[in-house]
Amino acid sequence: MAGLPGVIENYYNDQEIAVKVDVELLPDVAKRVHKDATKRMRQKFEDSISNEQRGQLSTEELKFTPHYMLLVRAQDLEKA
């Protein structure tokens, strides 16, 4: 994942920094894995709610795309 641009979303300590990465910038393999995981998450979510709850959600809410987060160390980050 070296060289990927991202935005620091949360700083826990120097050993744990959450960085949000744009899914479109991921290498092909990681992008496919994220796409497959997204499908599974959507299905699990839809299976866990009632028809009434599903009816209250918009298409955008049902077709959500989860963020791609990396947990990195401070020494692994480079300034843009």
Secondary structure, 3 states (H helix, E strand, C coil): CCCCCEEEEEEEECCEEEEEECHHHCCHHHHHHHHHHHHHHHHHHHHHCCHHHHHCCCHHHHCCCCCEEEEECHHHCCCC
